[in-house]
Structures are given as structure tokens and as C-alpha cells.
Amino acid sequence: MNNEWHFPVMIAASLVEFVLLLLLILGRVAFRRRIPAVIAVSLIVVVAGMLFGKYGLLFGLPWWIYYPVPALITVVLPPLVFNMTRKRTILYLILAALAAPLIHVLFSLFLGWDEYMPFLPVPSLAALLGA
């Protein structure tokens, strides 16, 4: 099965999810005032992070580089750029940690795409229903 087109769809879905996460954390007013920063941080964290992870693996980088670097950028960049309070930073870190598994579960369960987080097996609804 040709699933090369899954990756751009996953990036787009992750980008939407991340922007919504920032809207929730920053609040509507701060979010609107910082649209250029939201766009830049979202592109770096999501698009550059996912590309680095995917191509780092394909180009033979060790896992301890291609996996933690995007994770570290995800954890550090938004709180610094948006000068988040301690409370908002903690909420951001919790939601950011849940974001990737949530998207993986949705893709796996409803579409049967298991490559978002292949180390976390989630059967599709079709498989669960025996279809």
C-alpha cells in the first residue's frame, strides 16, 4: 500500500492541533496579538520537528538525536517565545505531551494509519470490528 501521502496529512493535522493548543494556552487576545510568532513557532515545532524526525531516521541519525531534538524544541521554544507564566508553561507541557499520542490514536483508530507513533500500537476500528 502506498502511504507516502500520509505524512503531509499528518503534518497538517498536527499543525492545526498545535495552533489550537497555543490558542487555548495563550488566550484569544494574546494569540491574536502574536500571530506572526504563532506561525513561526508552529512551523518550527511541528513542520521542522516532524521533518527532522522523519529524515533523521531515514538518513541514519541515532534515535537519541532525531527523537529528542524535536521534543526538546517542542518543550522549550513556545514557553520562551511567548514568555509564558509558570502556570501556563505547566499546562502547555501537559497538553503538548498529550497532543502527539492523541493524534496517533485518532489516525490509528479511524484511518488505520499506524506510522505516526509506530511504537504505540493502536488497532483500527475496522480491525476491532473484524472488518
N, CA, C and O atoms as a GROMACS GRO file, in nm:
protein
  524
    1MET      N    1   0.083  -0.118   0.000
    1MET     CA    2   0.000   0.000   0.000
    1MET      C    3   0.088   0.125   0.000
    1MET      O    4   0.182   0.134   0.079
    2ASN      N    5   0.058   0.219  -0.087
    2ASN     CA    6   0.132   0.344  -0.095
    2ASN      C    7   0.077   0.441   0.008
    2ASN      O    8  -0.035   0.490  -0.004
    3ASN      N    9   0.158   0.468   0.110
    3ASN     CA   10   0.112   0.560   0.215
    3ASN      C   11   0.202   0.682   0.227
    3ASN      O   12   0.206   0.745   0.333
    4GLU      N   13   0.274   0.717   0.121
    4GLU     CA   14   0.363   0.832   0.124
    4GLU      C   15   0.286   0.962   0.150
    4GLU      O   16   0.341   1.054   0.210
    5TRP      N   17   0.163   0.969   0.107
    5TRP     CA   18   0.083   1.090   0.127
    5TRP      C   19   0.032   1.104   0.270
    5TRP      O   20  -0.021   1.210   0.305
    6HIS      N   21   0.046   1.002   0.352
    6HIS     CA   22   0.004   1.010   0.492
    6HIS      C   23   0.083   1.117   0.566
    6HIS      O   24   0.026   1.193   0.646
    7PHE      N   25   0.212   1.124   0.541
    7PHE     CA   26   0.298   1.214   0.618
    7PHE      C   27   0.256   1.361   0.604
    7PHE      O   28   0.243   1.428   0.706
    8PRO      N   29   0.234   1.413   0.483
    8PRO     CA   30   0.188   1.553   0.475
    8PRO      C   31   0.053   1.576   0.543
    8PRO      O   32   0.029   1.682   0.600
    9VAL      N   33  -0.035   1.477   0.537
    9VAL     CA   34  -0.164   1.490   0.606
    9VAL      C   35  -0.142   1.494   0.757
    9VAL      O   36  -0.207   1.572   0.828
   10MET      N   37  -0.052   1.412   0.806
   10MET     CA   38  -0.022   1.410   0.949
   10MET      C   39   0.041   1.542   0.993
   10MET      O   40   0.011   1.592   1.101
   11ILE      N   41   0.128   1.598   0.910
   11ILE     CA   42   0.187   1.727   0.942
   11ILE      C   43   0.077   1.834   0.950
   11ILE      O   44   0.074   1.913   1.044
   12ALA      N   45  -0.012   1.835   0.853
   12ALA     CA   46  -0.120   1.935   0.851
   12ALA      C   47  -0.209   1.921   0.975
   12ALA      O   48  -0.243   2.020   1.038
   13ALA      N   49  -0.247   1.798   1.008
   13ALA     CA   50  -0.332   1.775   1.126
   13ALA      C   51  -0.258   1.816   1.254
   13ALA      O   52  -0.319   1.874   1.344
   14SER      N   53  -0.130   1.785   1.262
   14SER     CA   54  -0.051   1.822   1.379
   14SER      C   55  -0.037   1.973   1.390
   14SER      O   56  -0.038   2.029   1.500
   15LEU      N   57  -0.023   2.038   1.277
   15LEU     CA   58  -0.012   2.184   1.275
   15LEU      C   59  -0.141   2.248   1.327
   15LEU      O   60  -0.136   2.341   1.409
   16VAL      N   61  -0.254   2.200   1.281
   16VAL     CA   62  -0.383   2.251   1.329
   16VAL      C   63  -0.396   2.226   1.479
   16VAL      O   64  -0.436   2.316   1.554
   17GLU      N   65  -0.363   2.107   1.522
   17GLU     CA   66  -0.373   2.074   1.664
   17GLU      C   67  -0.282   2.164   1.748
   17GLU      O   68  -0.323   2.211   1.854
   18PHE      N   69  -0.160   2.188   1.701
   18PHE     CA   70  -0.065   2.270   1.777
   18PHE      C   71  -0.112   2.416   1.784
   18PHE      O   72  -0.102   2.479   1.889
   19VAL      N   73  -0.162   2.469   1.673
   19VAL     CA   74  -0.212   2.607   1.674
   19VAL      C   75  -0.330   2.620   1.770
   19VAL      O   76  -0.340   2.719   1.844
   20LEU      N   77  -0.418   2.521   1.771
   20LEU     CA   78  -0.530   2.523   1.866
   20LEU      C   79  -0.482   2.513   2.010
   20LEU      O   80  -0.538   2.576   2.099
   21LEU      N   81  -0.378   2.435   2.032
   21LEU     CA   82  -0.318   2.425   2.165
   21LEU      C   83  -0.265   2.561   2.208
   21LEU      O   84  -0.287   2.603   2.322
   22LEU      N   85  -0.195   2.631   2.118
   22LEU     CA   86  -0.144   2.765   2.151
   22LEU      C   87  -0.257   2.862   2.178
   22LEU      O   88  -0.248   2.945   2.269
   23LEU      N   89  -0.364   2.855   2.100
   23LEU     CA   90  -0.480   2.941   2.123
   23LEU      C   91  -0.537   2.917   2.263
   23LEU      O   92  -0.570   3.012   2.334
   24LEU      N   93  -0.549   2.792   2.300
   24LEU     CA   94  -0.600   2.757   2.432
   24LEU      C   95  -0.509   2.810   2.543
   24LEU      O   96  -0.556   2.866   2.642
   25ILE      N   97  -0.379   2.792   2.527
   25ILE     CA   98  -0.283   2.831   2.631
   25ILE      C   99  -0.268   2.982   2.640
   25ILE      O  100  -0.267   3.038   2.750
   26LEU      N  101  -0.257   3.049   2.526
   26LEU     CA  102  -0.231   3.193   2.526
   26LEU      C  103  -0.356   3.276   2.550
   26LEU      O  104  -0.348   3.388   2.600
   27GLY      N  105  -0.471   3.223   2.513
   27GLY     CA  106  -0.593   3.301   2.517
   27GLY      C  107  -0.609   3.376   2.386
   27GLY      O  108  -0.512   3.403   2.316
   28ARG      N  109  -0.733   3.409   2.354
   28ARG     CA  110  -0.764   3.469   2.224
   28ARG      C  111  -0.692   3.602   2.201
   28ARG      O  112  -0.640   3.625   2.092
   29VAL      N  113  -0.689   3.688   2.300
   29VAL     CA  114  -0.629   3.822   2.282
   29VAL      C  115  -0.479   3.811   2.258
   29VAL      O  116  -0.428   3.868   2.161
   30ALA      N  117  -0.408   3.741   2.344
   30ALA     CA  118  -0.263   3.726   2.327
   30ALA      C  119  -0.230   3.651   2.198
   30ALA      O  120  -0.133   3.684   2.130
   31PHE      N  121  -0.311   3.552   2.166
   31PHE     CA  122  -0.290   3.475   2.043
   31PHE      C  123  -0.298   3.566   1.922
   31PHE      O  124  -0.212   3.563   1.835
   32ARG      N  125  -0.402   3.648   1.916
   32ARG     CA  126  -0.420   3.738   1.801
   32ARG      C  127  -0.309   3.842   1.791
   32ARG      O  128  -0.268   3.878   1.681
   33ARG      N  129  -0.261   3.890   1.905
   33ARG     CA  130  -0.153   3.989   1.903
   33ARG      C  131  -0.021   3.928   1.856
   33ARG      O  132   0.067   4.000   1.809
   34ARG      N  133  -0.008   3.797   1.868
   34ARG     CA  134   0.119   3.730   1.838
   34ARG      C  135   0.112   3.637   1.718
   34ARG      O  136   0.188   3.541   1.710
   35ILE      N  137   0.022   3.664   1.624
   35ILE     CA  138   0.002   3.575   1.508
   35ILE      C  139   0.134   3.544   1.435
   35ILE      O  140   0.158   3.427   1.406
   36PRO      N  141   0.219   3.642   1.403
   36PRO     CA  142   0.346   3.607   1.335
   36PRO      C  143   0.431   3.510   1.417
   36PRO      O  144   0.491   3.418   1.361
   37ALA      N  145   0.437   3.530   1.548
   37ALA     CA  146   0.514   3.439   1.634
   37ALA      C  147   0.448   3.302   1.641
   37ALA      O  148   0.517   3.200   1.641
   38VAL      N  149   0.314   3.299   1.646
   38VAL     CA  150   0.241   3.171   1.647
   38VAL      C  151   0.273   3.092   1.520
   38VAL      O  152   0.301   2.972   1.526
   39ILE      N  153   0.270   3.161   1.406
   39ILE     CA  154   0.300   3.093   1.280
   39ILE      C  155   0.443   3.042   1.279
   39ILE      O  156   0.467   2.927   1.244
   40ALA      N  157   0.539   3.127   1.317
   40ALA     CA  158   0.680   3.087   1.315
   40ALA      C  159   0.707   2.969   1.410
   40ALA      O  160   0.771   2.871   1.372
   41VAL      N  161   0.658   2.980   1.533
   41VAL     CA  162   0.680   2.873   1.631
   41VAL      C  163   0.612   2.744   1.586
   41VAL      O  164   0.669   2.636   1.600
   42SER      N  165   0.491   2.755   1.532
   42SER     CA  166   0.419   2.636   1.486
   42SER      C  167   0.493   2.567   1.372
   42SER      O  168   0.504   2.444   1.370
   43LEU      N  169   0.544   2.644   1.279
   43LEU     CA  170   0.620   2.586   1.167
   43LEU      C  171   0.748   2.519   1.215
   43LEU      O  172   0.785   2.412   1.166
   44ILE      N  173   0.816   2.583   1.309
   44ILE     CA  174   0.940   2.524   1.361
   44ILE      C  175   0.911   2.398   1.441
   44ILE      O  176   0.970   2.293   1.416
   45VAL      N  177   0.818   2.408   1.537
   45VAL     CA  178   0.790   2.295   1.625
   45VAL      C  179   0.730   2.177   1.548
   45VAL      O  180   0.776   2.064   1.563
   46VAL      N  181   0.630   2.203   1.467
   46VAL     CA  182   0.558   2.094   1.402
   46VAL      C  183   0.624   2.052   1.271
   46VAL      O  184   0.668   1.938   1.258
   47VAL      N  185   0.632   2.143   1.176
   47VAL     CA  186   0.680   2.104   1.044
   47VAL      C  187   0.828   2.068   1.047
   47VAL      O  188   0.867   1.959   1.005
   48ALA      N  189   0.912   2.159   1.098
   48ALA     CA  190   1.056   2.129   1.104
   48ALA      C  191   1.083   2.010   1.196
   48ALA      O  192   1.167   1.926   1.166
   49GLY      N  193   1.011   2.002   1.308
   49GLY     CA  194   1.030   1.891   1.401
   49GLY      C  195   0.996   1.757   1.340
   49GLY      O  196   1.070   1.660   1.355
   50MET      N  197   0.882   1.751   1.270
   50MET     CA  198   0.842   1.624   1.209
   50MET      C  199   0.934   1.587   1.092
   50MET      O  200   0.968   1.470   1.075
   51LEU      N  201   0.975   1.685   1.014
   51LEU     CA  202   1.069   1.658   0.904
   51LEU      C  203   1.203   1.611   0.958
   51LEU      O  204   1.262   1.517   0.905
   52PHE      N  205   1.251   1.676   1.063
   52PHE     CA  206   1.378   1.636   1.124
   52PHE      C  207   1.369   1.493   1.177
   52PHE      O  208   1.460   1.413   1.157
   53GLY      N  209   1.259   1.462   1.244
   53GLY     CA  210   1.240   1.327   1.296
   53GLY      C  211   1.237   1.222   1.186
   53GLY      O  212   1.303   1.119   1.195
   54LYS      N  213   1.158   1.249   1.082
   54LYS     CA  214   1.144   1.152   0.974
   54LYS      C  215   1.275   1.134   0.897
   54LYS      O  216   1.320   1.022   0.875
   55TYR      N  217   1.334   1.244   0.855
   55TYR     CA  218   1.454   1.234   0.773
   55TYR      C  219   1.579   1.204   0.854
   55TYR      O  220   1.677   1.151   0.802
   56GLY      N  221   1.576   1.237   0.982
   56GLY     CA  222   1.685   1.195   1.069
   56GLY      C  223   1.694   1.044   1.077
   56GLY      O  224   1.802   0.986   1.072
   57LEU      N  225   1.578   0.980   1.088
   57LEU     CA  226   1.571   0.834   1.088
   57LEU      C  227   1.616   0.778   0.953
   57LEU      O  228   1.698   0.686   0.947
   58LEU      N  229   1.563   0.836   0.845
   58LEU     CA  230   1.596   0.785   0.711
   58LEU      C  231   1.744   0.804   0.676
   58LEU      O  232   1.802   0.723   0.604
   59PHE      N  233   1.805   0.911   0.728
   59PHE     CA  234   1.946   0.936   0.699
   59PHE      C  235   2.039   0.869   0.799
   59PHE      O  236   2.160   0.891   0.795
   60GLY      N  237   1.984   0.789   0.887
   60GLY     CA  238   2.066   0.709   0.976
   60GLY      C  239   2.115   0.777   1.102
   60GLY      O  240   2.206   0.726   1.167
   61LEU      N  241   2.057   0.890   1.138
   61LEU     CA  242   2.094   0.951   1.266
   61LEU      C  243   2.052   0.859   1.379
   61LEU      O  244   1.951   0.789   1.367
   62PRO      N  245   2.125   0.857   1.488
   62PRO     CA  246   2.082   0.774   1.601
   62PRO      C  247   1.951   0.828   1.661
   62PRO      O  248   1.924   0.948   1.654
   63TRP      N  249   1.872   0.739   1.720
   63TRP     CA  250   1.742   0.777   1.775
   63TRP      C  251   1.755   0.886   1.879
   63TRP      O  252   1.666   0.969   1.894
   64TRP      N  253   1.867   0.886   1.952
   64TRP     CA  254   1.885   0.983   2.060
   64TRP      C  255   1.914   1.123   2.006
   64TRP      O  256   1.931   1.217   2.084
   65ILE      N  257   1.918   1.138   1.874
   65ILE     CA  258   1.928   1.272   1.812
   65ILE      C  259   1.795   1.306   1.745
   65ILE      O  260   1.738   1.411   1.772
   66TYR      N  261   1.747   1.217   1.656
   66TYR     CA  262   1.628   1.253   1.578
   66TYR      C  263   1.499   1.254   1.658
   66TYR      O  264   1.400   1.312   1.614
   67TYR      N  265   1.497   1.191   1.774
   67TYR     CA  266   1.375   1.194   1.856
   67TYR      C  267   1.379   1.305   1.961
   67TYR      O  268   1.282   1.381   1.971
   68PRO      N  269   1.486   1.318   2.042
   68PRO     CA  270   1.485   1.420   2.147
   68PRO      C  271   1.498   1.564   2.098
   68PRO      O  272   1.447   1.655   2.164
   69VAL      N  273   1.564   1.588   1.985
   69VAL     CA  274   1.580   1.727   1.940
   69VAL      C  275   1.445   1.792   1.912
   69VAL      O  276   1.419   1.901   1.964
   70PRO      N  277   1.356   1.730   1.831
   70PRO     CA  278   1.224   1.791   1.814
   70PRO      C  279   1.145   1.800   1.945
   70PRO      O  280   1.072   1.896   1.968
   71ALA      N  281   1.158   1.700   2.030
   71ALA     CA  282   1.088   1.702   2.158
   71ALA      C  283   1.138   1.818   2.244
   71ALA      O  284   1.058   1.888   2.308
   72LEU      N  285   1.267   1.840   2.246
   72LEU     CA  286   1.325   1.950   2.324
   72LEU      C  287   1.279   2.085   2.270
   72LEU      O  288   1.248   2.175   2.348
   73ILE      N  289   1.275   2.099   2.139
   73ILE     CA  290   1.227   2.224   2.079
   73ILE      C  291   1.080   2.246   2.114
   73ILE      O  292   1.039   2.359   2.142
   74THR      N  293   1.001   2.141   2.113
   74THR     CA  294   0.859   2.150   2.148
   74THR      C  295   0.841   2.195   2.293
   74THR      O  296   0.751   2.273   2.324
   75VAL      N  297   0.927   2.147   2.380
   75VAL     CA  298   0.917   2.179   2.522
   75VAL      C  299   0.968   2.319   2.553
   75VAL      O  300   0.910   2.390   2.636
   76VAL      N  301   1.076   2.360   2.489
   76VAL     CA  302   1.144   2.484   2.527
   76VAL      C  303   1.098   2.607   2.448
   76VAL      O  304   1.077   2.713   2.507
   77LEU      N  305   1.081   2.594   2.318
   77LEU     CA  306   1.059   2.712   2.234
   77LEU      C  307   0.931   2.791   2.266
   77LEU      O  308   0.940   2.911   2.290
   78PRO      N  309   0.813   2.728   2.269
   78PRO     CA  310   0.691   2.808   2.295
   78PRO      C  311   0.691   2.882   2.429
   78PRO      O  312   0.658   3.000   2.432
   79PRO      N  313   0.727   2.818   2.541
   79PRO     CA  314   0.728   2.895   2.666
   79PRO      C  315   0.825   3.014   2.662
   79PRO      O  316   0.797   3.118   2.721
   80LEU      N  317   0.938   2.999   2.594
   80LEU     CA  318   1.032   3.110   2.584
   80LEU      C  319   0.982   3.221   2.494
   80LEU      O  320   0.984   3.338   2.531
   81VAL      N  321   0.937   3.184   2.375
   81VAL     CA  322   0.891   3.284   2.278
   81VAL      C  323   0.771   3.361   2.331
   81VAL      O  324   0.763   3.483   2.314
   82PHE      N  325   0.678   3.292   2.394
   82PHE     CA  326   0.555   3.356   2.440
   82PHE      C  327   0.562   3.401   2.586
   82PHE      O  328   0.462   3.445   2.643
   83ASN      N  329   0.680   3.390   2.645
   83ASN     CA  330   0.703   3.436   2.783
   83ASN      C  331   0.589   3.388   2.875
   83ASN      O  332   0.527   3.468   2.946
   84MET      N  333   0.565   3.258   2.872
   84MET     CA  334   0.455   3.200   2.949
   84MET      C  335   0.484   3.205   3.098
   84MET      O  336   0.598   3.191   3.142
   85THR      N  337   0.378   3.225   3.176
   85THR     CA  338   0.390   3.216   3.321
   85THR      C  339   0.415   3.070   3.358
   85THR      O  340   0.402   2.980   3.275
   86ARG      N  341   0.451   3.047   3.480
   86ARG     CA  342   0.476   2.909   3.527
   86ARG      C  343   0.350   2.823   3.509
   86ARG      O  344   0.358   2.709   3.464
   87LYS      N  345   0.235   2.879   3.545
   87LYS     CA  346   0.108   2.804   3.534
   87LYS      C  347   0.079   2.769   3.388
   87LYS      O  348   0.043   2.655   3.358
   88ARG      N  349   0.094   2.866   3.297
   88ARG     CA  350   0.069   2.839   3.155
   88ARG      C  351   0.173   2.741   3.098
   88ARG      O  352   0.140   2.657   3.014
   89THR      N  353   0.296   2.751   3.144
   89THR     CA  354   0.400   2.659   3.097
   89THR      C  355   0.368   2.516   3.138
   89THR      O  356   0.380   2.423   3.057
   90ILE      N  357   0.326   2.498   3.261
   90ILE     CA  358   0.290   2.363   3.308
   90ILE      C  359   0.172   2.309   3.229
   90ILE      O  360   0.174   2.193   3.186
   91LEU      N  361   0.070   2.391   3.209
   91LEU     CA  362  -0.045   2.348   3.129
   91LEU      C  363  -0.002   2.315   2.986
   91LEU      O  364  -0.045   2.214   2.930
   92TYR      N  365   0.082   2.402   2.928
   92TYR     CA  366   0.133   2.376   2.793
   92TYR      C  367   0.207   2.243   2.787
   92TYR      O  368   0.183   2.164   2.696
   93LEU      N  369   0.295   2.218   2.882
   93LEU     CA  370   0.375   2.094   2.881
   93LEU      C  371   0.285   1.970   2.891
   93LEU      O  372   0.310   1.870   2.825
   94ILE      N  373   0.182   1.978   2.974
   94ILE     CA  374   0.090   1.865   2.988
   94ILE      C  375   0.016   1.842   2.856
   94ILE      O  376   0.010   1.729   2.807
   95LEU      N  377  -0.040   1.948   2.799
   95LEU     CA  378  -0.116   1.934   2.675
   95LEU      C  379  -0.026   1.895   2.558
   95LEU      O  380  -0.066   1.817   2.472
   96ALA      N  381   0.095   1.950   2.553
   96ALA     CA  382   0.188   1.915   2.445
   96ALA      C  383   0.226   1.767   2.455
   96ALA      O  384   0.241   1.700   2.352
   97ALA      N  385   0.241   1.717   2.576
   97ALA     CA  386   0.275   1.575   2.594
   97ALA      C  387   0.160   1.484   2.551
   97ALA      O  388   0.183   1.371   2.509
   98LEU      N  389   0.038   1.532   2.561
   98LEU     CA  390  -0.079   1.453   2.521
   98LEU      C  391  -0.114   1.467   2.373
   98LEU      O  392  -0.185   1.383   2.318
   99ALA      N  393  -0.064   1.572   2.308
   99ALA     CA  394  -0.103   1.603   2.171
   99ALA      C  395  -0.063   1.494   2.071
   99ALA      O  396  -0.147   1.449   1.993
  100ALA      N  397   0.061   1.451   2.073
  100ALA     CA  398   0.107   1.351   1.977
  100ALA      C  399   0.036   1.216   1.996
  100ALA      O  400  -0.011   1.158   1.898
  101PRO      N  401   0.026   1.164   2.119
  101PRO     CA  402  -0.048   1.039   2.134
  101PRO      C  403  -0.194   1.051   2.093
  101PRO      O  404  -0.252   0.956   2.039
  102LEU      N  405  -0.256   1.166   2.118
  102LEU     CA  406  -0.396   1.185   2.078
  102LEU      C  407  -0.411   1.175   1.927
  102LEU      O  408  -0.499   1.105   1.878
  103ILE      N  409  -0.327   1.244   1.855
  103ILE     CA  410  -0.336   1.241   1.708
  103ILE      C  411  -0.305   1.101   1.657
  103ILE      O  412  -0.368   1.054   1.562
  104HIS      N  413  -0.208   1.032   1.720
  104HIS     CA  414  -0.176   0.895   1.680
  104HIS      C  415  -0.297   0.804   1.699
  104HIS      O  416  -0.329   0.724   1.611
  105VAL      N  417  -0.363   0.815   1.814
  105VAL     CA  418  -0.480   0.731   1.841
  105VAL      C  419  -0.589   0.759   1.739
  105VAL      O  420  -0.651   0.665   1.688
  106LEU      N  421  -0.613   0.886   1.708
  106LEU     CA  422  -0.718   0.920   1.610
  106LEU      C  423  -0.685   0.864   1.472
  106LEU      O  424  -0.772   0.804   1.408
  107PHE      N  425  -0.562   0.884   1.425
  107PHE     CA  426  -0.524   0.831   1.294
  107PHE      C  427  -0.530   0.678   1.292
  107PHE      O  428  -0.579   0.620   1.196
  108SER      N  429  -0.481   0.615   1.397
  108SER     CA  430  -0.480   0.469   1.401
  108SER      C  431  -0.621   0.412   1.411
  108SER      O  432  -0.656   0.320   1.337
  109LEU      N  433  -0.699   0.466   1.501
  109LEU     CA  434  -0.831   0.413   1.527
  109LEU      C  435  -0.926   0.432   1.408
  109LEU      O  436  -0.994   0.338   1.366
  110PHE      N  437  -0.929   0.553   1.354
  110PHE     CA  438  -1.028   0.583   1.250
  110PHE      C  439  -0.980   0.559   1.107
  110PHE      O  440  -1.061   0.530   1.019
  111LEU      N  441  -0.849   0.570   1.083
  111LEU     CA  442  -0.798   0.553   0.946
  111LEU      C  443  -0.707   0.432   0.929
  111LEU      O  444  -0.675   0.393   0.817
  112GLY      N  445  -0.667   0.371   1.041
  112GLY     CA  446  -0.577   0.256   1.032
  112GLY      C  447  -0.432   0.296   1.001
  112GLY      O  448  -0.352   0.210   0.964
  113TRP      N  449  -0.399   0.424   1.016
  113TRP     CA  450  -0.262   0.471   0.991
  113TRP      C  451  -0.186   0.459   1.121
  113TRP      O  452  -0.215   0.530   1.218
  114ASP      N  453  -0.089   0.370   1.124
  114ASP     CA  454  -0.017   0.347   1.249
  114ASP      C  455   0.127   0.398   1.248
  114ASP      O  456   0.204   0.367   1.338
  115GLU      N  457   0.164   0.477   1.147
  115GLU     CA  458   0.303   0.520   1.137
  115GLU      C  459   0.334   0.650   1.211
  115GLU      O  460   0.450   0.690   1.216
  116TYR      N  461   0.235   0.718   1.268
  116TYR     CA  462   0.261   0.842   1.341
  116TYR      C  463   0.349   0.815   1.462
  116TYR      O  464   0.447   0.885   1.485
  117MET      N  465   0.314   0.716   1.539
  117MET     CA  466   0.393   0.670   1.654
  117MET      C  467   0.393   0.518   1.650
  117MET      O  468   0.320   0.454   1.726
  118PRO      N  469   0.475   0.458   1.562
  118PRO     CA  470   0.467   0.314   1.540
  118PRO      C  471   0.498   0.229   1.663
  118PRO      O  472   0.462   0.112   1.667
  119PHE      N  473   0.564   0.286   1.761
  119PHE     CA  474   0.598   0.211   1.883
  119PHE      C  475   0.480   0.202   1.980
  119PHE      O  476   0.490   0.136   2.083
  120LEU      N  477   0.368   0.269   1.946
  120LEU     CA  478   0.249   0.268   2.031
  120LEU      C  479   0.136   0.202   1.950
  120LEU      O  480   0.065   0.270   1.876
  121PRO      N  481   0.120   0.070   1.963
  121PRO     CA  482   0.020   0.001   1.882
  121PRO      C  483  -0.124   0.034   1.922
  121PRO      O  484  -0.163   0.019   2.037
  122VAL      N  485  -0.201   0.081   1.823
  122VAL     CA  486  -0.342   0.109   1.842
  122VAL      C  487  -0.415   0.046   1.724
  122VAL      O  488  -0.392   0.084   1.610
  123PRO      N  489  -0.502  -0.052   1.750
  123PRO     CA  490  -0.574  -0.114   1.639
  123PRO      C  491  -0.679  -0.019   1.581
  123PRO      O  492  -0.729   0.070   1.650
  124SER      N  493  -0.709  -0.039   1.455
  124SER     CA  494  -0.813   0.042   1.392
  124SER      C  495  -0.951  -0.010   1.433
  124SER      O  496  -0.965  -0.123   1.480
  125LEU      N  497  -1.049   0.076   1.415
  125LEU     CA  498  -1.186   0.032   1.442
  125LEU      C  499  -1.225  -0.085   1.353
  125LEU      O  500  -1.295  -0.177   1.396
  126ALA      N  501  -1.178  -0.082   1.227
  126ALA     CA  502  -1.207  -0.191   1.133
  126ALA      C  503  -1.152  -0.323   1.187
  126ALA      O  504  -1.220  -0.425   1.182
  127ALA      N  505  -1.030  -0.320   1.239
  127ALA     CA  506  -0.969  -0.441   1.295
  127ALA      C  507  -1.045  -0.486   1.420
  127ALA      O  508  -1.066  -0.605   1.442
  128LEU      N  509  -1.085  -0.390   1.502
  128LEU     CA  510  -1.158  -0.424   1.625
  128LEU      C  511  -1.295  -0.483   1.595
  128LEU      O  512  -1.344  -0.570   1.668
  129LEU      N  513  -1.357  -0.435   1.487
  129LEU     CA  514  -1.489  -0.483   1.450
  129LEU      C  515  -1.484  -0.605   1.357
  129LEU      O  516  -1.587  -0.660   1.319
  130GLY      N  517  -1.361  -0.647   1.322
  130GLY     CA  518  -1.343  -0.764   1.239
  130GLY      C  519  -1.374  -0.742   1.092
  130GLY      O  520  -1.401  -0.837   1.019
  131ALA      N  521  -1.369  -0.616   1.049
  131ALA     CA  522  -1.400  -0.587   0.908
  131ALA      C  523  -1.278  -0.601   0.820
  131ALA      O  524  -1.287  -0.580   0.699
   0.00000   0.00000   0.00000
